Protein backbone atom coordinates (compact mmCIF):
# COMPACT_ATOMS: atom_id res chain seq x y z
CA UNK A 1 0.00 0.00 0.00
CA UNK A 2 1.34 3.41 -0.96
CA UNK A 3 0.25 6.83 0.25
CA UNK A 4 1.31 10.30 1.31
CA UNK A 5 1.78 9.64 4.99
CA UNK A 6 1.90 13.33 5.90
CA UNK A 7 -1.22 14.46 4.04
CA UNK A 8 -3.32 11.32 4.33
CA UNK A 9 -6.74 11.57 5.98
CA UNK A 10 -5.91 8.40 7.87
CA UNK A 11 -4.95 9.76 11.26
CA UNK A 12 -3.23 6.69 12.67
CA UNK A 13 -1.40 4.40 10.26
CA UNK A 14 -0.55 2.04 13.09
CA UNK A 15 -4.26 1.37 13.73
CA UNK A 16 -4.80 1.01 9.97
CA UNK A 17 -2.12 -1.67 9.81
CA UNK A 18 -3.69 -3.48 12.75
CA UNK A 19 -7.13 -3.40 11.11
CA UNK A 20 -5.76 -4.69 7.79
CA UNK A 21 -3.88 -7.41 9.66
CA UNK A 22 -7.11 -8.57 11.36
CA UNK A 23 -8.94 -8.68 8.02
CA UNK A 24 -6.18 -10.79 6.49
CA UNK A 25 -6.13 -13.15 9.46
CA UNK A 26 -9.92 -13.54 9.32
CA UNK A 27 -9.55 -14.48 5.66
CA UNK A 28 -6.90 -17.09 6.60
CA UNK A 29 -4.20 -15.09 4.81
CA UNK A 30 -1.74 -15.09 7.69
CA UNK A 31 1.19 -15.42 5.26
CA UNK A 32 0.38 -12.08 3.59
CA UNK A 33 2.37 -9.18 5.02
CA UNK A 34 1.31 -5.56 5.42
CA UNK A 35 3.64 -2.68 4.60
CA UNK A 36 2.76 1.01 4.39
CA UNK A 37 5.05 2.92 2.03
CA UNK A 38 5.27 6.66 1.58
CA UNK A 39 4.80 7.30 -2.15
CA UNK A 40 7.81 9.61 -2.05
CA UNK A 41 9.90 6.65 -0.98
CA UNK A 42 8.22 4.11 -3.22
CA UNK A 43 10.19 1.14 -4.52
CA UNK A 44 12.09 0.87 -1.26
CA UNK A 45 14.10 -2.31 -1.43
CA UNK A 46 17.01 -4.12 0.16
CA UNK A 47 20.53 -4.56 -1.16
CA UNK A 48 23.82 -5.83 0.13
CA UNK A 49 26.36 -3.82 2.08
CA UNK A 50 29.58 -4.76 0.28
CA UNK A 51 32.25 -3.15 2.42
CA UNK A 52 32.89 -2.79 6.12
CA UNK A 53 31.38 0.61 6.90
CA UNK A 54 31.47 0.13 10.68
CA UNK A 55 33.95 -1.74 12.89
CA UNK A 56 32.83 -5.36 13.30
CA UNK A 57 32.86 -5.15 17.09
CA UNK A 58 30.37 -2.26 17.02
CA UNK A 59 28.10 -4.16 14.65
CA UNK A 60 28.27 -7.28 16.82
CA UNK A 61 27.49 -5.15 19.87
CA UNK A 62 24.42 -3.75 18.07
CA UNK A 63 23.24 -7.24 17.13
CA UNK A 64 23.75 -8.54 20.66
CA UNK A 65 22.03 -5.60 22.36
CA UNK A 66 19.06 -5.74 19.97
CA UNK A 67 18.63 -9.51 20.30
CA UNK A 68 18.79 -9.41 24.10
CA UNK A 69 16.31 -6.55 24.21
CA UNK A 70 13.84 -8.25 21.85
CA UNK A 71 14.10 -11.60 23.59
CA UNK A 72 13.53 -10.06 27.01
CA UNK A 73 10.59 -8.00 25.74
CA UNK A 74 8.77 -11.10 24.52
CA UNK A 75 8.20 -9.69 21.04
CA UNK A 76 7.79 -12.23 18.23
CA UNK A 77 10.70 -11.10 16.13
CA UNK A 78 11.93 -13.50 13.43
CA UNK A 79 15.09 -12.02 11.87
CA UNK A 80 17.37 -9.01 12.03
CA UNK A 81 19.82 -7.92 9.36
CA UNK A 82 22.08 -4.93 8.84
CA UNK A 83 21.73 -4.09 5.15
CA UNK A 84 21.12 -1.24 2.75
CA UNK A 85 17.58 0.04 2.30
CA UNK A 86 16.46 2.72 -0.09
CA UNK A 87 14.52 3.69 -3.19
CA UNK A 88 17.50 3.79 -5.52
CA UNK A 89 21.26 3.41 -5.77
CA UNK A 90 21.75 7.03 -4.71
CA UNK A 91 19.39 6.84 -1.74
CA UNK A 92 20.65 3.85 0.22
CA UNK A 93 21.14 3.90 3.98
CA UNK A 94 22.45 1.20 6.30
CA UNK A 95 19.41 -0.11 8.14
CA UNK A 96 18.80 -2.61 10.92
CA UNK A 97 15.83 -4.43 9.40
CA UNK A 98 13.83 -6.42 11.95
CA UNK A 99 11.05 -8.76 10.82
CA UNK A 100 8.31 -9.98 13.13
CA UNK A 101 4.96 -11.75 13.08
CA UNK A 102 3.14 -9.57 15.64
CA UNK A 103 3.60 -6.04 14.33
CA UNK A 104 -0.02 -5.28 15.19
CA UNK A 105 1.09 -4.96 18.80
CA UNK A 106 1.21 -1.34 19.90
CA UNK A 107 4.42 -1.98 21.85
CA UNK A 108 6.41 -2.41 18.63
CA UNK A 109 5.74 1.16 17.58
CA UNK A 110 5.59 3.02 20.89
CA UNK A 111 8.49 1.36 22.70
CA UNK A 112 10.46 -1.15 20.64
CA UNK A 113 11.16 0.79 17.44
CA UNK A 114 12.32 3.95 19.30
CA UNK A 115 14.64 1.80 21.44
CA UNK A 116 16.06 0.06 18.35
CA UNK A 117 16.66 3.45 16.75
CA UNK A 118 18.65 4.55 19.82
CA UNK A 119 20.79 1.42 19.57
CA UNK A 120 21.43 2.08 15.87
CA UNK A 121 22.39 5.70 16.50
CA UNK A 122 24.90 4.55 19.10
CA UNK A 123 26.75 2.90 16.20
CA UNK A 124 26.27 5.81 13.81
CA UNK A 125 23.72 8.54 13.18
CA UNK A 126 23.49 7.17 9.62
CA UNK A 127 22.00 3.85 10.70
CA UNK A 128 18.21 3.52 10.59
CA UNK A 129 15.90 0.93 12.13
CA UNK A 130 12.93 -0.52 10.25
CA UNK A 131 10.21 -3.07 11.00
CA UNK A 132 8.64 -5.45 8.45
CA UNK A 133 6.13 -8.26 8.83
CA UNK A 134 7.58 -11.64 7.87
CA UNK A 135 9.18 -14.94 8.78
CA UNK A 136 11.72 -17.18 7.07
CA UNK A 137 10.28 -19.56 4.51
CA UNK A 138 12.04 -22.27 2.55
CA UNK A 139 12.57 -21.27 -1.08
CA UNK A 140 10.47 -24.18 -2.22
CA UNK A 141 7.13 -22.60 -3.14
CA UNK A 142 6.30 -24.58 -6.21
CA UNK A 143 7.30 -22.44 -9.16
CA UNK A 144 7.88 -23.82 -12.63
CA UNK A 145 11.29 -25.42 -13.19
CA UNK A 146 13.54 -24.04 -15.89
CA UNK A 147 13.60 -26.34 -18.89
CA UNK A 148 17.22 -27.46 -18.58
CA UNK A 149 16.71 -28.53 -14.94
CA UNK A 150 14.56 -31.47 -16.12
CA UNK A 151 17.23 -34.06 -16.83
CA UNK A 152 16.45 -37.73 -17.48
CA UNK A 153 19.98 -38.58 -18.60
CA UNK A 154 22.57 -40.58 -16.67
CA UNK A 155 24.77 -37.55 -15.95
CA UNK A 156 23.11 -35.01 -13.67
CA UNK A 157 24.29 -31.49 -12.89
CA UNK A 158 24.16 -29.22 -9.88
CA UNK A 159 20.88 -27.34 -10.00
CA UNK A 160 18.87 -30.15 -11.63
CA UNK A 161 15.46 -31.04 -10.22
CA UNK A 162 15.24 -33.65 -7.45
CA UNK A 163 12.81 -34.81 -4.78
CA UNK A 164 11.73 -37.72 -2.59
CA UNK A 165 9.78 -40.53 -4.28
CA UNK A 166 6.06 -39.98 -3.75
CA UNK A 167 6.54 -36.44 -2.49
CA UNK A 168 4.89 -33.36 -3.99
CA UNK A 169 7.98 -31.27 -3.22
CA UNK A 170 10.91 -30.40 -5.43
CA UNK A 171 14.27 -28.70 -5.08
CA UNK A 172 17.77 -28.57 -6.46
CA UNK A 173 20.68 -30.96 -6.61
CA UNK A 174 23.44 -29.15 -4.72
CA UNK A 175 26.70 -30.94 -5.42
CA UNK A 176 28.28 -34.36 -5.43
CA UNK A 177 30.40 -34.96 -2.33
CA UNK A 178 32.56 -37.89 -1.27
CA UNK A 179 32.32 -39.09 2.34
CA UNK A 180 34.45 -41.59 4.21
CA UNK A 181 32.34 -43.09 6.97
CA UNK A 182 34.12 -45.24 9.52
CA UNK A 183 36.50 -47.70 7.93
CA UNK A 184 34.53 -47.88 4.68
CA UNK A 185 36.05 -46.51 1.47
CA UNK A 186 34.79 -43.08 0.35
CA UNK A 187 31.25 -43.14 -1.08
CA UNK A 188 29.44 -40.67 -3.33
CA UNK A 189 26.52 -38.61 -1.99
CA UNK A 190 24.35 -35.75 -3.25
CA UNK A 191 24.15 -32.70 -1.00
CA UNK A 192 20.88 -30.76 -0.86
CA UNK A 193 18.40 -29.48 1.77
CA UNK A 194 16.52 -31.41 4.42
CA UNK A 195 13.22 -29.86 3.34
CA UNK A 196 13.88 -30.90 -0.27
CA UNK A 197 14.32 -34.63 0.42
CA UNK A 198 12.42 -35.18 3.69
CA UNK A 199 9.06 -36.93 3.31
CA UNK A 200 7.84 -35.70 6.67
CA UNK A 201 8.18 -31.94 6.56
CA UNK A 202 7.47 -31.65 10.31
CA UNK A 203 10.49 -33.64 11.42
CA UNK A 204 13.99 -32.35 12.01
CA UNK A 205 15.54 -35.45 10.46
CA UNK A 206 14.56 -38.56 8.51
CA UNK A 207 16.11 -41.99 8.80
CA UNK A 208 14.78 -44.61 6.39
CA UNK A 209 16.45 -45.03 3.00
CA UNK A 210 13.58 -44.24 0.63
CA UNK A 211 14.26 -43.46 -3.04
CA UNK A 212 15.23 -40.00 -4.26
CA UNK A 213 14.35 -39.20 -7.87
CA UNK A 214 15.61 -36.77 -10.49
CA UNK A 215 13.68 -35.09 -11.88
CA UNK A 216 11.27 -34.95 -8.95
CA UNK A 217 7.87 -36.57 -9.26
CA UNK A 218 6.01 -33.27 -9.35
CA UNK A 219 8.30 -31.78 -12.00
CA UNK A 220 7.90 -34.89 -14.16
CA UNK A 221 4.11 -34.68 -13.89
CA UNK A 222 4.27 -30.95 -14.64
CA UNK A 223 6.39 -31.46 -17.76
CA UNK A 224 4.16 -34.24 -19.03
CA UNK A 225 0.99 -32.17 -18.51
CA UNK A 226 2.59 -29.13 -20.14
CA UNK A 227 3.67 -31.07 -23.22
CA UNK A 228 0.25 -32.72 -23.60
CA UNK A 229 -1.43 -29.32 -23.34
CA UNK A 230 0.94 -27.86 -25.93
CA UNK A 231 0.21 -30.74 -28.33
CA UNK A 232 -3.53 -30.16 -27.90
CA UNK A 233 -3.11 -26.41 -28.52
CA UNK A 234 -1.04 -26.96 -31.69
CA UNK A 235 -3.62 -29.42 -33.01
CA UNK A 236 -6.48 -27.02 -32.33
CA UNK A 237 -4.64 -24.20 -34.10
CA UNK A 238 -3.86 -26.43 -37.08
CA UNK A 239 -7.41 -27.76 -37.39
CA UNK A 240 -8.96 -24.31 -36.90
CA UNK A 241 -6.82 -22.89 -39.68
CA UNK A 242 -7.83 -25.73 -41.98
CA UNK A 243 -11.54 -25.23 -41.26
CA UNK A 244 -11.51 -21.47 -41.76
CA UNK A 245 -9.18 -20.97 -44.68
CA UNK A 246 -8.52 -24.36 -46.13
CA UNK A 247 -5.24 -26.19 -45.95
CA UNK A 248 -2.17 -23.96 -45.83
CA UNK A 249 0.79 -26.19 -46.28
CA UNK A 250 3.35 -23.99 -44.56
CA UNK A 251 1.23 -23.40 -41.44
CA UNK A 252 0.11 -27.02 -41.24
CA UNK A 253 3.69 -28.21 -41.61
CA UNK A 254 4.87 -25.84 -38.89
CA UNK A 255 2.21 -27.06 -36.45
CA UNK A 256 2.98 -30.70 -37.28
CA UNK A 257 6.66 -30.09 -36.60
CA UNK A 258 5.89 -28.57 -33.21
CA UNK A 259 3.59 -31.47 -32.36
CA UNK A 260 6.31 -33.94 -33.35
CA UNK A 261 8.88 -32.12 -31.19
CA UNK A 262 6.58 -32.26 -28.15
CA UNK A 263 5.86 -35.93 -28.78
CA UNK A 264 9.59 -36.66 -28.90
CA UNK A 265 10.03 -34.91 -25.56
CA UNK A 266 7.11 -36.87 -24.11
CA UNK A 267 8.69 -40.11 -25.29
CA UNK A 268 11.83 -39.32 -23.27
CA UNK A 269 9.87 -39.34 -19.99
CA UNK A 270 10.38 -42.81 -18.50
CA UNK A 271 7.20 -44.83 -18.09
CA UNK A 272 8.64 -46.46 -14.97
CA UNK A 273 9.19 -43.87 -12.24
CA UNK A 274 11.86 -46.07 -10.65
CA UNK A 275 14.16 -45.40 -13.60
CA UNK A 276 14.41 -41.81 -12.33
CA UNK A 277 15.85 -42.98 -9.02
CA UNK A 278 19.26 -41.47 -8.37
CA UNK A 279 19.87 -43.20 -5.07
CA UNK A 280 18.50 -43.58 -1.56
CA UNK A 281 18.02 -41.02 1.17
CA UNK A 282 20.79 -41.37 3.76
CA UNK A 283 20.49 -38.66 6.41
CA UNK A 284 19.39 -35.06 6.92
CA UNK A 285 19.12 -32.43 9.59
CA UNK A 286 17.55 -29.05 10.07
CA UNK A 287 18.55 -27.13 13.17
CA UNK A 288 21.39 -25.34 14.90
CA UNK A 289 25.06 -26.23 14.46
CA UNK A 290 27.57 -26.24 17.31
CA UNK A 291 28.90 -22.83 16.28
CA UNK A 292 25.47 -21.22 16.08
CA UNK A 293 24.58 -21.47 12.37
CA UNK A 294 21.15 -22.54 11.18
CA UNK A 295 21.68 -25.49 8.87
CA UNK A 296 19.38 -27.42 6.56
CA UNK A 297 21.15 -30.28 4.78
CA UNK A 298 20.46 -33.74 3.39
CA UNK A 299 22.55 -36.56 1.94
CA UNK A 300 21.42 -38.96 -0.77
CA UNK A 301 23.64 -41.98 -1.39
CA UNK A 302 24.23 -41.88 -5.14
CA UNK A 303 23.26 -45.00 -7.08
CA UNK A 304 25.44 -46.72 -9.63
CA UNK A 305 23.28 -45.76 -12.62
CA UNK A 306 23.57 -41.97 -12.28
CA UNK A 307 26.41 -39.49 -11.79
CA UNK A 308 26.54 -35.82 -10.80
CA UNK A 309 29.00 -33.29 -12.19
CA UNK A 310 29.86 -30.16 -10.24
CA UNK A 311 30.98 -27.51 -12.69
CA UNK A 312 30.21 -23.94 -13.68
CA UNK A 313 30.66 -21.93 -16.89
CA UNK A 314 33.86 -19.91 -16.85
CA UNK A 315 31.68 -16.88 -17.68
CA UNK A 316 30.70 -16.60 -14.00
CA UNK A 317 33.90 -14.62 -13.40
CA UNK A 318 33.02 -11.79 -15.79
CA UNK A 319 29.21 -11.88 -15.70
CA UNK A 320 27.72 -8.79 -14.06
CA UNK A 321 24.08 -9.88 -14.29
CA UNK A 322 22.12 -13.12 -14.26
CA UNK A 323 20.84 -12.47 -17.79
CA UNK A 324 24.37 -11.95 -19.10
CA UNK A 325 25.51 -15.20 -17.51
CA UNK A 326 22.65 -17.23 -18.99
CA UNK A 327 23.14 -15.67 -22.43
CA UNK A 328 26.88 -16.27 -22.47
CA UNK A 329 28.15 -18.39 -25.37
CA UNK A 330 31.30 -19.35 -23.47
CA UNK A 331 31.68 -23.14 -23.62
CA UNK A 332 34.59 -23.51 -21.21
CA UNK A 333 33.67 -24.81 -17.76
CA UNK A 334 35.30 -24.71 -14.34
CA UNK A 335 35.43 -27.91 -12.31
CA UNK A 336 34.24 -27.18 -8.78
CA UNK A 337 36.53 -29.28 -6.61
CA UNK A 338 37.14 -27.06 -3.56
CA UNK A 339 35.22 -25.26 -0.85
CA UNK A 340 36.27 -22.41 1.39
CA UNK A 341 35.34 -20.97 4.76
CA UNK A 342 37.45 -17.84 4.23
CA UNK A 343 35.61 -14.56 4.57
CA UNK A 344 33.06 -14.13 1.79
CA UNK A 345 31.63 -10.88 3.13
CA UNK A 346 30.66 -8.52 0.32
CA UNK A 347 31.94 -10.73 -2.52
CA UNK A 348 30.16 -11.66 -5.72
CA UNK A 349 28.57 -15.08 -5.91
CA UNK A 350 26.73 -17.31 -8.40
CA UNK A 351 24.53 -20.38 -8.26
CA UNK A 352 22.55 -22.77 -10.48
CA UNK A 353 19.11 -23.83 -9.26
CA UNK A 354 16.07 -25.76 -10.43
CA UNK A 355 13.88 -22.70 -10.96
CA UNK A 356 16.06 -19.75 -11.95
CA UNK A 357 19.05 -21.57 -13.41
CA UNK A 358 22.29 -19.59 -13.25
CA UNK A 359 22.06 -16.32 -11.31
CA UNK A 360 24.64 -13.96 -9.86
CA UNK A 361 24.51 -11.95 -6.68
CA UNK A 362 26.37 -10.46 -3.74
CA UNK A 363 26.93 -11.78 -0.23
CA UNK A 364 26.07 -9.22 2.42
CA UNK A 365 28.82 -7.81 4.64
CA UNK A 366 26.98 -8.77 7.80
CA UNK A 367 25.11 -11.90 8.82
CA UNK A 368 21.42 -12.27 9.72
CA UNK A 369 20.17 -13.45 13.09
CA UNK A 370 17.12 -15.67 13.34
CA UNK A 371 15.10 -15.99 16.54
CA UNK A 372 15.41 -19.44 18.09
CA UNK A 373 11.70 -19.96 18.68
CA UNK A 374 10.11 -18.10 15.75
CA UNK A 375 10.74 -17.68 12.06
CA UNK A 376 11.87 -21.27 11.49
CA UNK A 377 11.54 -22.89 8.09
CA UNK A 378 9.40 -26.01 8.02
CA UNK A 379 9.61 -27.35 11.54
CA UNK A 380 7.96 -25.02 14.09
CA UNK A 381 9.70 -26.61 17.06
CA UNK A 382 13.02 -25.53 18.52
CA UNK A 383 16.01 -27.81 17.93
CA UNK A 384 16.63 -29.53 21.26
CA UNK A 385 20.35 -28.81 20.91
CA UNK A 386 19.79 -25.10 20.34
CA UNK A 387 19.54 -24.32 24.07
CA UNK A 388 17.46 -21.25 23.34
CA UNK A 389 20.16 -19.59 21.23
CA UNK A 390 19.38 -17.43 18.23
CA UNK A 391 20.80 -18.83 15.00
CA UNK A 392 22.99 -17.16 12.37
CA UNK A 393 22.34 -17.32 8.63
CA UNK A 394 24.00 -15.46 5.77
CA UNK A 395 22.06 -13.16 3.38
CA UNK A 396 22.66 -12.88 -0.37
CA UNK A 397 21.19 -10.29 -2.73
CA UNK A 398 20.82 -9.60 -6.46
CA UNK A 399 23.56 -7.50 -8.03
CA UNK A 400 21.00 -4.73 -8.73
CA UNK A 401 22.90 -3.25 -11.65
CA UNK A 402 20.73 -1.38 -14.15
CA UNK A 403 17.57 -3.50 -14.53
CA UNK A 404 18.90 -6.46 -12.53
CA UNK A 405 16.25 -7.28 -9.94
CA UNK A 406 16.00 -11.07 -10.23
CA UNK A 407 16.31 -12.93 -6.94
CA UNK A 408 19.46 -14.99 -6.45
CA UNK A 409 17.28 -17.84 -5.15
CA UNK A 410 13.60 -18.44 -5.82
CA UNK A 411 10.97 -21.07 -5.08
CA UNK A 412 12.41 -24.48 -5.96
CA UNK A 413 16.06 -23.35 -5.84
CA UNK A 414 16.49 -24.78 -2.34
CA UNK A 415 19.60 -26.93 -2.11
CA UNK A 416 21.62 -24.83 -4.56
CA UNK A 417 25.34 -24.48 -3.93
CA UNK A 418 26.56 -20.88 -3.64
CA UNK A 419 29.83 -20.30 -5.51
CA UNK A 420 32.39 -17.53 -5.14
CA UNK A 421 33.13 -15.64 -8.37
CA UNK A 422 36.00 -13.63 -6.88
CA UNK A 423 38.65 -14.17 -4.21
CA UNK A 424 39.03 -17.74 -5.41
CA UNK A 425 36.71 -18.16 -8.37
CA UNK A 426 34.75 -21.39 -8.44
CA UNK A 427 35.09 -22.22 -4.75
CA UNK A 428 31.90 -23.44 -3.11
CA UNK A 429 31.05 -21.37 -0.05
CA UNK A 430 27.43 -21.94 0.93
CA UNK A 431 24.20 -23.96 0.74
CA UNK A 432 21.08 -21.94 -0.16
CA UNK A 433 17.90 -22.79 1.72
CA UNK A 434 15.46 -19.98 2.48
CA UNK A 435 14.18 -16.43 2.24
CA UNK A 436 12.82 -13.60 4.33
CA UNK A 437 10.99 -11.03 2.20
CA UNK A 438 13.56 -9.89 -0.41
CA UNK A 439 16.54 -11.42 1.40
CA UNK A 440 17.75 -14.88 0.34
CA UNK A 441 19.67 -17.01 2.83
CA UNK A 442 22.48 -19.54 2.87
CA UNK A 443 24.45 -21.53 5.43
CA UNK A 444 28.27 -21.46 5.15
CA UNK A 445 29.57 -24.78 3.83
CA UNK A 446 32.10 -24.92 6.66
CA UNK A 447 29.25 -25.16 9.18
CA UNK A 448 27.32 -27.62 6.98
CA UNK A 449 30.28 -29.98 6.46
CA UNK A 450 31.29 -29.85 10.13
CA UNK A 451 27.75 -30.84 11.14
CA UNK A 452 27.61 -33.61 8.53
CA UNK A 453 30.91 -35.07 9.77
CA UNK A 454 29.64 -34.99 13.35
CA UNK A 455 26.27 -36.56 12.52
CA UNK A 456 27.52 -39.37 10.25
CA UNK A 457 30.83 -39.93 12.09
CA UNK A 458 32.73 -39.45 8.86
CA UNK A 459 35.00 -37.14 6.88
CA UNK A 460 34.25 -35.08 3.78
CA UNK A 461 36.92 -36.13 1.26
CA UNK A 462 35.63 -34.25 -1.79
CA UNK A 463 35.32 -31.39 -2.38
CA UNK A 464 38.60 -30.45 -0.76
CA UNK A 465 38.98 -27.50 1.57
CA UNK A 466 40.80 -24.66 -0.10
CA UNK A 467 43.78 -23.05 1.57
CA UNK A 468 42.47 -19.59 0.59
Buried (B, 14 or more C-beta within 10 A) or exposed (E): EEBEBEEEEEEEBBEBBBEBBEEBEEEEEEEEBBBBBBEEBEEBBBBBBBEEBBEEEEBEBBBEBBBEBBBEEEBBBBBBBBBBBBBEEEEBEBBBBBBBBBBBBEEBBEEBBEBBBEBBEEBEEEBBBBBBBBBBBBBBEBBBBBEBBBBBEEEBBBBBBBBBBEBEBBBBBBBBBBBBBEEEEBBBBBBBBBBBBBBEBEBBBBEEEBBBBBBBBBBBEBBEEBBEEBBEBBBEBBEEBBEEEEEBEEBBEBBEEBBEBBEEBBEEBEEEBEEBBBBBBBBBBBBBBEEBBBBBBBBBBBBEEBBBEBBBBBBBBEBEBBBBBBEBEEEEBBEBBBBBBBEBBBBBBBBBBBBBBBBBBBBBBBBBBBBBBBBBBBBEEBBEEBEEEBBBBBBBBBBBEEEBEBBBBBBBBBBBBBBBBEBBBBBBBBBBBBBBBBBBBBBBBBBBBBBBBEBBEBBBEBBEBBEE
